[in-house]
């Protein structure tokens, strides 16, 4: 019997839950060729949602380009990834496409490679190093110039990583080109969402006010409970509302972690031929922490003493972190030391902040601190 829960990767139906409102809103904006900036803390399901949107737009005849900027290390690598995405959309006439690519992109040397199974892929080399700005501009214009009737959706994931690529010249050129596109919709997202938002809200950046900001919030707890209950029932298992609430609370209602804990609980129940109960859930949580303990220990060992003390405090109390009363209660010492520690924890995404509230980004790391690193 297959586990009804999946985590740690892009998921689709039936593992994808809710997000119908966000899905519909994204589709509408893409159809209208609006640029969007989708942001949220990590593990909220941004990538899974965008892949669902991409699947729907492909069904509607759109070309789909998905670029993960974590894979982009230079202009050359961006051009290679971008043109390979183009090829996957239009590979039904590879010879014709090669001619068009060579004509439309200055300095591009495209070739088709065929593996032992007959699968084709695009190989790209450039005639000059470093790659001239004109070549990059030509590649970005491919969605507008290849086929006057085709519409495109371009998704830039981990877009904040563009800041590491050749300074401002890359971002300035990208904005200057794509702002003129009429048949291409762009969605920008990333896991370091504070940096991502700065790119689109700070006047010093080229992408200032370039797209509509769209925040992905948590799924409503009642909807998440319904999803969990349905998935357990799909395998003949009943689970009480109390246990569902405990799973959601332990996971801070973050979809990836909800699925992680639920998957472990389901597996223990199947192995032991038992229905879900409090004892098995406690064991599931312990197993999940054991699975992540080496990773969490690596993080913990790399923290300063002040950072550790601050995390222990935040794990139990999200009050006014910089007040004298809070510092005295949790024995944090000087406020200036806490401020420096907090800036580092925010930068490393160990702590997140929304509307003045600070919390530990990874709910399992929070459980690790509460159960194994607190006095």
C-alpha positions as a LaTeX table, in Angstrom:
\begin{tabular}{lrrr}
\hline
Residue & $x$ (\AA) & $y$ (\AA) & $z$ (\AA) \\
\hline
Unk1 & 0.00 & 0.00 & 0.00 \\
Unk2 & 1.41 & 3.40 & $-0.98$ \\
Unk3 & 1.88 & 6.11 & 1.61 \\
Unk4 & $-0.85$ & 8.74 & 1.02 \\
Unk5 & 1.51 & 11.61 & 1.95 \\
Unk6 & 4.51 & 13.09 & 0.16 \\
Unk7 & 7.02 & 15.74 & 1.23 \\
Unk8 & 10.39 & 17.21 & 0.36 \\
Unk9 & 9.62 & 17.56 & $-3.36$ \\
Unk10 & 7.22 & 19.10 & $-5.83$ \\
Unk11 & 3.84 & 17.43 & $-5.38$ \\
Unk12 & 0.75 & 17.21 & $-7.57$ \\
Unk13 & $-2.72$ & 15.72 & $-7.17$ \\
Unk14 & $-3.73$ & 13.90 & $-5.03$ \\
Unk15 & $-0.94$ & 15.07 & $-2.70$ \\
Unk16 & $-1.54$ & 18.73 & $-3.50$ \\
Unk17 & $-4.14$ & 20.34 & $-1.25$ \\
Unk18 & $-6.27$ & 23.48 & $-1.35$ \\
Unk19 & $-4.76$ & 26.65 & $-2.93$ \\
Unk20 & $-7.76$ & 26.89 & $-5.27$ \\
Unk21 & $-8.08$ & 30.64 & $-4.71$ \\
Unk22 & $-4.37$ & 31.25 & $-5.32$ \\
Unk23 & $-4.40$ & 28.92 & $-8.32$ \\
Unk24 & $-7.28$ & 30.78 & $-9.95$ \\
Unk25 & $-5.71$ & 34.16 & $-9.22$ \\
Unk26 & $-2.39$ & 33.10 & $-10.75$ \\
Unk27 & $-4.10$ & 31.76 & $-13.86$ \\
Unk28 & $-5.97$ & 35.04 & $-14.32$ \\
Unk29 & $-2.79$ & 37.12 & $-14.03$ \\
Unk30 & $-0.89$ & 34.85 & $-16.42$ \\
Unk31 & $-3.69$ & 35.05 & $-18.98$ \\
Unk32 & $-3.53$ & 38.85 & $-18.74$ \\
Unk33 & 0.28 & 38.77 & $-19.02$ \\
Unk34 & 0.79 & 40.43 & $-15.65$ \\
Unk35 & 4.14 & 40.07 & $-13.90$ \\
Unk36 & 3.88 & 38.50 & $-10.44$ \\
Unk37 & 6.16 & 38.22 & $-7.44$ \\
Unk38 & 5.05 & 35.22 & $-5.37$ \\
Unk39 & 6.53 & 35.19 & $-1.89$ \\
Unk40 & 6.21 & 33.34 & 1.41 \\
Unk41 & 8.42 & 31.59 & 3.96 \\
Unk42 & 9.97 & 28.28 & 2.91 \\
Unk43 & 8.00 & 25.04 & 2.56 \\
Unk44 & 4.64 & 26.72 & 2.02 \\
Unk45 & 4.23 & 25.01 & $-1.35$ \\
Unk46 & 5.19 & 27.81 & $-3.78$ \\
Unk47 & 6.97 & 25.53 & $-6.23$ \\
Unk48 & 4.23 & 22.90 & $-6.23$ \\
Unk49 & 1.62 & 25.60 & $-6.83$ \\
Unk50 & 3.61 & 27.10 & $-9.69$ \\
Unk51 & 4.12 & 23.70 & $-11.32$ \\
Unk52 & 0.37 & 23.16 & $-11.13$ \\
Unk53 & $-0.18$ & 26.54 & $-12.79$ \\
Unk54 & 2.44 & 25.67 & $-15.43$ \\
Unk55 & 0.66 & 22.40 & $-16.18$ \\
Unk56 & $-2.65$ & 24.20 & $-16.67$ \\
Unk57 & $-1.12$ & 26.85 & $-18.93$ \\
Unk58 & 0.64 & 24.19 & $-20.99$ \\
Unk59 & $-2.76$ & 22.52 & $-21.44$ \\
Unk60 & $-4.02$ & 25.89 & $-22.73$ \\
Unk61 & $-1.27$ & 26.02 & $-25.34$ \\
Unk62 & 1.32 & 28.14 & $-23.56$ \\
Unk63 & 5.03 & 27.52 & $-23.81$ \\
Unk64 & 6.53 & 26.96 & $-20.35$ \\
Unk65 & 9.99 & 28.06 & $-19.21$ \\
Unk66 & 11.09 & 27.34 & $-15.63$ \\
Unk67 & 14.53 & 28.60 & $-14.62$ \\
Unk68 & 15.93 & 27.84 & $-11.17$ \\
Unk69 & 18.50 & 30.56 & $-10.52$ \\
Unk70 & 20.27 & 28.24 & $-8.11$ \\
Unk71 & 21.51 & 26.51 & $-11.28$ \\
Unk72 & 22.57 & 29.74 & $-12.97$ \\
Unk73 & 26.24 & 30.52 & $-12.40$ \\
Unk74 & 26.94 & 32.79 & $-15.39$ \\
Unk75 & 25.40 & 34.35 & $-18.47$ \\
Unk76 & 26.46 & 31.25 & $-20.39$ \\
Unk77 & 24.63 & 28.89 & $-18.07$ \\
Unk78 & 21.50 & 31.09 & $-18.16$ \\
Unk79 & 21.52 & 31.06 & $-21.96$ \\
Unk80 & 21.96 & 27.30 & $-22.01$ \\
Unk81 & 19.11 & 26.67 & $-19.56$ \\
Unk82 & 16.81 & 29.15 & $-21.30$ \\
Unk83 & 17.35 & 27.79 & $-24.79$ \\
Unk84 & 17.00 & 24.20 & $-23.55$ \\
Unk85 & 13.61 & 25.15 & $-22.09$ \\
Unk86 & 12.66 & 26.67 & $-25.44$ \\
Unk87 & 13.75 & 23.47 & $-27.19$ \\
Unk88 & 11.60 & 21.27 & $-24.95$ \\
Unk89 & 8.57 & 23.31 & $-25.97$ \\
Unk90 & 9.27 & 23.38 & $-29.70$ \\
Unk91 & 11.31 & 20.23 & $-30.36$ \\
Unk92 & 8.80 & 18.76 & $-32.82$ \\
Unk93 & 10.77 & 20.42 & $-35.64$ \\
Unk94 & 14.34 & 20.42 & $-34.30$ \\
Unk95 & 16.10 & 21.28 & $-37.57$ \\
Unk96 & 13.85 & 24.26 & $-38.22$ \\
Unk97 & 14.24 & 25.37 & $-34.61$ \\
Unk98 & 18.05 & 25.16 & $-34.79$ \\
Unk99 & 18.07 & 27.43 & $-37.81$ \\
Unk100 & 15.79 & 29.93 & $-36.08$ \\
Unk101 & 17.90 & 29.91 & $-32.90$ \\
Unk102 & 21.13 & 30.46 & $-34.83$ \\
Unk103 & 19.50 & 33.31 & $-36.76$ \\
Unk104 & 17.84 & 35.02 & $-33.80$ \\
Unk105 & 20.68 & 34.77 & $-31.24$ \\
Unk106 & 24.00 & 36.30 & $-32.15$ \\
Unk107 & 26.97 & 34.04 & $-31.45$ \\
Unk108 & 24.83 & 31.00 & $-30.57$ \\
Unk109 & 25.95 & 27.58 & $-31.84$ \\
Unk110 & 23.07 & 25.16 & $-31.20$ \\
Unk111 & 23.15 & 21.45 & $-31.95$ \\
Unk112 & 20.80 & 18.53 & $-31.32$ \\
Unk113 & 22.12 & 15.54 & $-29.39$ \\
Unk114 & 20.44 & 12.12 & $-29.43$ \\
Unk115 & 21.04 & 9.61 & $-26.62$ \\
Unk116 & 21.02 & 5.80 & $-26.84$ \\
Unk117 & 17.24 & 5.74 & $-26.25$ \\
Unk118 & 16.50 & 8.17 & $-29.06$ \\
Unk119 & 15.79 & 11.13 & $-26.77$ \\
Unk120 & 16.81 & 14.51 & $-28.17$ \\
Unk121 & 18.30 & 17.42 & $-26.27$ \\
Unk122 & 19.80 & 20.77 & $-27.16$ \\
Unk123 & 23.51 & 21.45 & $-26.86$ \\
Unk124 & 24.52 & 25.11 & $-26.83$ \\
Unk125 & 27.89 & 26.82 & $-27.15$ \\
Unk126 & 28.78 & 30.47 & $-27.59$ \\
Unk127 & 31.16 & 31.92 & $-30.09$ \\
Unk128 & 32.62 & 34.52 & $-27.78$ \\
Unk129 & 33.75 & 34.76 & $-24.19$ \\
Unk130 & 32.63 & 36.59 & $-22.21$ \\
Unk131 & 29.14 & 36.38 & $-23.65$ \\
Unk132 & 28.14 & 39.76 & $-25.09$ \\
Unk133 & 25.05 & 41.55 & $-23.82$ \\
Unk134 & 23.49 & 41.29 & $-27.26$ \\
Unk135 & 23.47 & 37.48 & $-27.09$ \\
Unk136 & 21.69 & 37.53 & $-23.73$ \\
Unk137 & 19.21 & 40.09 & $-25.02$ \\
Unk138 & 18.50 & 37.95 & $-28.09$ \\
Unk139 & 17.85 & 34.88 & $-25.93$ \\
Unk140 & 15.44 & 36.77 & $-23.68$ \\
Unk141 & 13.53 & 37.93 & $-26.77$ \\
Unk142 & 13.06 & 34.39 & $-28.11$ \\
Unk143 & 9.57 & 34.05 & $-26.59$ \\
Unk144 & 8.51 & 37.14 & $-28.52$ \\
Unk145 & 10.33 & 36.41 & $-31.80$ \\
Unk146 & 10.11 & 32.66 & $-32.42$ \\
Unk147 & 6.39 & 32.37 & $-33.05$ \\
Unk148 & 4.13 & 35.45 & $-33.29$ \\
Unk149 & 1.08 & 33.40 & $-32.26$ \\
Unk150 & 2.47 & 31.53 & $-29.22$ \\
Unk151 & 2.12 & 32.78 & $-25.66$ \\
Unk152 & 4.57 & 31.94 & $-22.90$ \\
Unk153 & 4.81 & 31.63 & $-19.13$ \\
Unk154 & 8.28 & 32.14 & $-17.69$ \\
Unk155 & 8.87 & 31.20 & $-14.04$ \\
Unk156 & 12.06 & 32.42 & $-12.37$ \\
Unk157 & 12.55 & 30.40 & $-9.18$ \\
Unk158 & 15.07 & 31.46 & $-6.49$ \\
Unk159 & 15.20 & 34.74 & $-8.39$ \\
Unk160 & 17.03 & 36.57 & $-5.60$ \\
Unk161 & 20.17 & 34.63 & $-6.66$ \\
Unk162 & 20.40 & 36.93 & $-9.68$ \\
Unk163 & 22.14 & 39.41 & $-7.37$ \\
Unk164 & 25.22 & 37.16 & $-7.48$ \\
Unk165 & 25.47 & 37.24 & $-11.28$ \\
Unk166 & 27.72 & 39.95 & $-12.68$ \\
Unk167 & 26.35 & 42.63 & $-10.44$ \\
Unk168 & 23.73 & 45.08 & $-11.66$ \\
Unk169 & 24.44 & 44.57 & $-15.36$ \\
Unk170 & 22.50 & 41.28 & $-15.43$ \\
Unk171 & 19.44 & 42.63 & $-13.61$ \\
Unk172 & 19.44 & 45.90 & $-15.55$ \\
Unk173 & 19.59 & 44.10 & $-18.89$ \\
Unk174 & 16.93 & 41.57 & $-17.92$ \\
Unk175 & 14.49 & 44.28 & $-16.87$ \\
Unk176 & 15.20 & 46.47 & $-19.89$ \\
Unk177 & 14.39 & 43.59 & $-22.26$ \\
Unk178 & 11.40 & 41.82 & $-20.71$ \\
Unk179 & 9.50 & 45.01 & $-19.86$ \\
Unk180 & 8.63 & 45.26 & $-23.57$ \\
Unk181 & 7.27 & 41.72 & $-23.91$ \\
Unk182 & 3.61 & 41.39 & $-24.88$ \\
Unk183 & 3.06 & 37.63 & $-25.18$ \\
Unk184 & 5.08 & 36.51 & $-22.15$ \\
Unk185 & 3.97 & 36.47 & $-18.50$ \\
Unk186 & 6.63 & 36.36 & $-15.78$ \\
Unk187 & 6.43 & 34.96 & $-12.25$ \\
Unk188 & 9.29 & 35.58 & $-9.83$ \\
Unk189 & 9.65 & 33.63 & $-6.59$ \\
Unk190 & 12.29 & 32.40 & $-4.16$ \\
Unk191 & 12.95 & 30.91 & $-0.74$ \\
Unk192 & 14.92 & 33.90 & 0.58 \\
Unk193 & 11.82 & 35.99 & 0.37 \\
Unk194 & 13.19 & 39.01 & 2.26 \\
Unk195 & 15.86 & 39.44 & $-0.42$ \\
Unk196 & 13.29 & 38.78 & $-3.12$ \\
Unk197 & 10.96 & 41.47 & $-1.79$ \\
Unk198 & 13.82 & 43.95 & $-1.56$ \\
Unk199 & 14.49 & 43.44 & $-5.28$ \\
Unk200 & 10.94 & 44.54 & $-6.12$ \\
Unk201 & 10.28 & 47.14 & $-3.41$ \\
Unk202 & 13.57 & 49.06 & $-3.15$ \\
Unk203 & 14.09 & 51.98 & $-5.57$ \\
Unk204 & 17.78 & 51.10 & $-5.84$ \\
Unk205 & 17.04 & 47.86 & $-7.74$ \\
Unk206 & 16.20 & 47.54 & $-11.43$ \\
Unk207 & 13.05 & 45.49 & $-10.71$ \\
Unk208 & 11.53 & 48.12 & $-8.44$ \\
Unk209 & 7.71 & 47.88 & $-8.77$ \\
Unk210 & 8.04 & 45.54 & $-11.76$ \\
Unk211 & 5.31 & 43.11 & $-10.72$ \\
Unk212 & 2.35 & 42.62 & $-8.44$ \\
Unk213 & 3.29 & 41.25 & $-5.03$ \\
Unk214 & 1.35 & 38.13 & $-4.06$ \\
Unk215 & 1.87 & 36.55 & $-0.65$ \\
Unk216 & 1.27 & 32.83 & $-0.18$ \\
Unk217 & $-0.17$ & 32.38 & 3.29 \\
Unk218 & $-0.74$ & 29.22 & 5.28 \\
Unk219 & $-3.59$ & 26.96 & 4.29 \\
Unk220 & $-6.55$ & 27.36 & 6.66 \\
Unk221 & $-6.21$ & 24.85 & 9.50 \\
Unk222 & $-9.70$ & 23.43 & 8.92 \\
Unk223 & $-8.88$ & 22.79 & 5.26 \\
Unk224 & $-5.64$ & 21.10 & 6.21 \\
Unk225 & $-7.51$ & 18.90 & 8.70 \\
Unk226 & $-10.00$ & 17.90 & 6.02 \\
Unk227 & $-7.15$ & 17.01 & 3.67 \\
Unk228 & $-5.37$ & 14.87 & 6.29 \\
Unk229 & $-8.56$ & 13.09 & 7.26 \\
Unk230 & $-9.40$ & 12.32 & 3.63 \\
Unk231 & $-5.91$ & 11.00 & 2.89 \\
Unk232 & $-5.93$ & 8.71 & 5.95 \\
Unk233 & $-9.42$ & 7.48 & 5.03 \\
Unk234 & $-8.29$ & 6.76 & 1.46 \\
Unk235 & $-6.24$ & 3.90 & 2.92 \\
Unk236 & $-8.96$ & 2.70 & 5.30 \\
Unk237 & $-7.61$ & 4.52 & 8.36 \\
Unk238 & $-9.60$ & 6.71 & 10.75 \\
Unk239 & $-7.94$ & 9.50 & 12.74 \\
Unk240 & $-9.43$ & 11.70 & 15.46 \\
Unk241 & $-9.73$ & 15.50 & 15.20 \\
Unk242 & $-7.48$ & 15.78 & 18.27 \\
Unk243 & $-4.63$ & 13.97 & 16.55 \\
Unk244 & $-5.10$ & 16.03 & 13.41 \\
Unk245 & $-4.81$ & 19.21 & 15.46 \\
Unk246 & $-1.62$ & 17.93 & 17.11 \\
Unk247 & $-0.03$ & 17.17 & 13.73 \\
Unk248 & $-0.87$ & 20.65 & 12.45 \\
Unk249 & 0.37 & 22.28 & 15.65 \\
Unk250 & 3.67 & 20.37 & 15.62 \\
Unk251 & 4.19 & 21.28 & 11.96 \\
Unk252 & 3.10 & 24.90 & 12.50 \\
Unk253 & 0.61 & 24.20 & 9.70 \\
Unk254 & 3.37 & 24.38 & 7.08 \\
Unk255 & 2.38 & 21.93 & 4.29 \\
Unk256 & 5.73 & 20.19 & 3.84 \\
Unk257 & 6.08 & 19.45 & 7.54 \\
Unk258 & 2.43 & 18.44 & 7.92 \\
Unk259 & 2.96 & 15.85 & 5.19 \\
Unk260 & 6.28 & 14.73 & 6.74 \\
Unk261 & 4.76 & 14.01 & 10.16 \\
Unk262 & 1.59 & 12.50 & 8.72 \\
Unk263 & 3.62 & 10.20 & 6.45 \\
Unk264 & 5.63 & 8.89 & 9.40 \\
Unk265 & 2.49 & 8.39 & 11.51 \\
Unk266 & 0.78 & 6.50 & 8.68 \\
Unk267 & 3.82 & 4.26 & 8.16 \\
Unk268 & 4.06 & 3.36 & 11.85 \\
Unk269 & 0.35 & 2.51 & 11.91 \\
Unk270 & 0.66 & 0.27 & 8.86 \\
Unk271 & 3.77 & $-1.45$ & 10.21 \\
Unk272 & 2.15 & $-2.07$ & 13.58 \\
Unk273 & $-1.30$ & $-2.82$ & 12.13 \\
Unk274 & $-2.84$ & $-0.23$ & 14.46 \\
Unk275 & $-5.06$ & 2.84 & 14.20 \\
Unk276 & $-3.51$ & 6.28 & 14.84 \\
Unk277 & $-3.30$ & 7.24 & 18.50 \\
Unk278 & $-1.36$ & 9.61 & 20.77 \\
Unk279 & 1.37 & 7.09 & 21.54 \\
Unk280 & 2.09 & 6.38 & 17.88 \\
Unk281 & 2.04 & 10.08 & 17.01 \\
Unk282 & 4.63 & 10.75 & 19.74 \\
Unk283 & 6.79 & 8.01 & 18.24 \\
Unk284 & 6.31 & 9.49 & 14.76 \\
Unk285 & 7.49 & 12.90 & 15.99 \\
Unk286 & 10.50 & 11.29 & 17.65 \\
Unk287 & 11.37 & 9.45 & 14.43 \\
Unk288 & 11.09 & 12.65 & 12.42 \\
Unk289 & 13.45 & 14.44 & 14.80 \\
Unk290 & 15.88 & 11.51 & 14.71 \\
Unk291 & 15.84 & 11.68 & 10.93 \\
Unk292 & 16.76 & 15.36 & 11.02 \\
Unk293 & 19.01 & 15.36 & 14.09 \\
Unk294 & 22.36 & 15.35 & 12.28 \\
Unk295 & 21.27 & 18.29 & 10.16 \\
Unk296 & 19.93 & 20.18 & 13.17 \\
Unk297 & 23.08 & 19.47 & 15.19 \\
Unk298 & 25.17 & 20.91 & 12.37 \\
Unk299 & 23.11 & 24.09 & 12.49 \\
Unk300 & 23.21 & 24.21 & 16.31 \\
Unk301 & 26.96 & 23.72 & 16.51 \\
Unk302 & 27.50 & 26.60 & 14.10 \\
Unk303 & 25.61 & 29.09 & 16.28 \\
Unk304 & 27.06 & 31.53 & 18.77 \\
Unk305 & 26.07 & 31.26 & 22.42 \\
Unk306 & 23.85 & 34.35 & 22.12 \\
Unk307 & 22.11 & 32.91 & 19.06 \\
Unk308 & 21.42 & 29.66 & 20.92 \\
Unk309 & 20.01 & 31.50 & 23.94 \\
Unk310 & 17.84 & 33.63 & 21.66 \\
Unk311 & 16.46 & 30.58 & 19.83 \\
Unk312 & 15.67 & 28.86 & 23.12 \\
Unk313 & 13.74 & 31.97 & 24.16 \\
Unk314 & 11.84 & 32.36 & 20.87 \\
Unk315 & 10.90 & 28.66 & 20.94 \\
Unk316 & 8.77 & 29.25 & 24.03 \\
Unk317 & 8.00 & 32.98 & 23.96 \\
Unk318 & 7.29 & 35.23 & 20.95 \\
Unk319 & 6.83 & 38.34 & 23.03 \\
Unk320 & 8.64 & 41.67 & 22.71 \\
Unk321 & 12.11 & 40.28 & 22.03 \\
Unk322 & 13.95 & 43.57 & 22.50 \\
Unk323 & 12.34 & 44.72 & 25.72 \\
Unk324 & 14.23 & 44.82 & 29.02 \\
Unk325 & 11.56 & 42.59 & 30.58 \\
Unk326 & 12.01 & 39.89 & 27.90 \\
Unk327 & 15.80 & 39.97 & 28.30 \\
Unk328 & 15.60 & 39.67 & 32.04 \\
Unk329 & 13.06 & 36.83 & 31.83 \\
Unk330 & 15.23 & 34.80 & 29.45 \\
Unk331 & 18.62 & 36.00 & 30.72 \\
Unk332 & 19.70 & 37.28 & 27.32 \\
Unk333 & 22.09 & 40.01 & 28.47 \\
Unk334 & 22.56 & 43.20 & 26.46 \\
Unk335 & 19.88 & 44.14 & 23.93 \\
Unk336 & 22.59 & 45.08 & 21.41 \\
Unk337 & 23.90 & 41.49 & 21.51 \\
Unk338 & 20.41 & 40.17 & 20.84 \\
Unk339 & 19.97 & 42.54 & 17.90 \\
Unk340 & 23.21 & 41.33 & 16.30 \\
Unk341 & 22.27 & 37.70 & 16.90 \\
Unk342 & 18.81 & 38.25 & 15.44 \\
Unk343 & 20.17 & 39.86 & 12.27 \\
Unk344 & 22.37 & 36.82 & 11.64 \\
Unk345 & 19.53 & 34.36 & 12.33 \\
Unk346 & 17.24 & 36.28 & 9.97 \\
Unk347 & 19.91 & 36.39 & 7.29 \\
Unk348 & 20.43 & 32.62 & 7.55 \\
Unk349 & 16.63 & 32.08 & 7.51 \\
Unk350 & 16.74 & 30.26 & 10.83 \\
Unk351 & 14.28 & 32.82 & 12.15 \\
Unk352 & 11.52 & 34.50 & 10.12 \\
Unk353 & 9.68 & 37.73 & 10.77 \\
Unk354 & 6.24 & 38.94 & 9.71 \\
Unk355 & 4.53 & 42.09 & 10.96 \\
Unk356 & 6.92 & 42.39 & 13.90 \\
Unk357 & 6.52 & 38.77 & 15.01 \\
Unk358 & 9.58 & 36.49 & 15.07 \\
Unk359 & 9.43 & 32.72 & 14.89 \\
Unk360 & 11.69 & 29.76 & 14.17 \\
Unk361 & 11.34 & 29.07 & 10.44 \\
Unk362 & 11.57 & 25.28 & 10.65 \\
Unk363 & 8.96 & 23.89 & 13.08 \\
Unk364 & 10.94 & 20.65 & 13.41 \\
Unk365 & 14.03 & 22.62 & 14.42 \\
Unk366 & 11.82 & 24.32 & 16.99 \\
Unk367 & 10.79 & 20.90 & 18.33 \\
Unk368 & 14.45 & 19.87 & 18.35 \\
Unk369 & 15.28 & 22.91 & 20.51 \\
Unk370 & 12.34 & 22.41 & 22.86 \\
Unk371 & 12.90 & 18.68 & 23.39 \\
Unk372 & 16.67 & 18.31 & 23.10 \\
Unk373 & 18.39 & 21.65 & 23.60 \\
Unk374 & 16.40 & 23.42 & 26.30 \\
Unk375 & 16.99 & 23.21 & 30.01 \\
\hline
\end{tabular}
